[in-house]
Amino acid sequence: MKKNMGSADRIIRLIIAAIIGTLFFTNVISGIWGIVLVVLAIVFALTSFISFCPLYAPFGLRTCPVEKDK
């Protein structure tokens, strides 16, 4: 897998995941919507750590800088 996420994209996803996690564990969001958002937060965190978003690949999107050949 080639990286397709830049650092800004990764940081934003981690912040969103942290906010969702905090809201869930403080019982601000709960029920089925809480579970759905926690799963989304886990996906955001995992994709941030591996710097690859599977949804970007089919569309050819990249938020990371293009590597120059030497």
C-alpha positions in Angstrom: 0.0 0.0 0.0 1.3 3.4 -1.0 0.7 6.2 1.4 -2.2 8.5 0.2 -2.8 10.6 3.3 -0.9 13.7 4.2 0.0 14.8 7.7 -2.8 17.4 7.9 -5.4 14.8 6.9 -4.0 12.3 9.5 -4.0 14.9 12.3 -7.6 16.0 11.5 -8.8 12.4 11.6 -7.1 11.7 14.9 -8.7 14.8 16.4 -12.1 13.8 15.2 -11.6 10.2 16.6 -10.5 11.6 20.0 -13.5 13.9 20.1 -15.9 11.1 19.3 -14.2 8.8 21.8 -14.5 11.5 24.5 -18.2 12.1 23.8 -19.0 8.4 23.8 -17.2 7.7 27.1 -18.7 10.7 28.8 -22.2 9.5 27.7 -22.9 12.6 25.6 -23.6 10.3 22.6 -25.0 6.8 23.2 -27.1 4.1 21.8 -26.8 2.9 18.2 -25.5 6.3 17.0 -22.8 6.2 19.6 -21.7 2.7 18.5 -21.7 3.8 14.9 -19.6 6.8 15.7 -17.1 4.8 17.8 -16.6 2.4 14.9 -16.1 5.4 12.6 -13.6 6.8 15.1 -11.7 3.5 15.1 -11.5 3.5 11.3 -10.3 7.1 11.4 -7.6 6.2 13.9 -6.4 3.1 12.0 -6.2 4.9 8.7 -4.3 7.7 10.3 -1.7 5.3 11.7 -1.1 3.5 8.5 -1.4 6.7 6.3 -3.7 4.9 3.8 -7.4 5.5 3.2 -9.0 2.7 1.1 -11.7 5.2 0.0 -9.2 7.5 -1.6 -7.7 4.7 -3.8 -10.5 4.1 -6.3 -10.8 7.8 -6.9 -7.1 8.4 -7.2 -7.1 11.0 -4.4 -3.9 11.8 -2.5 -3.4 14.3 0.3 0.3 13.6 0.7 3.0 15.3 -1.3 4.1 13.6 -4.5 7.5 11.9 -4.1 10.0 13.1 -6.8 12.1 10.6 -8.6 15.8 11.0 -8.4 
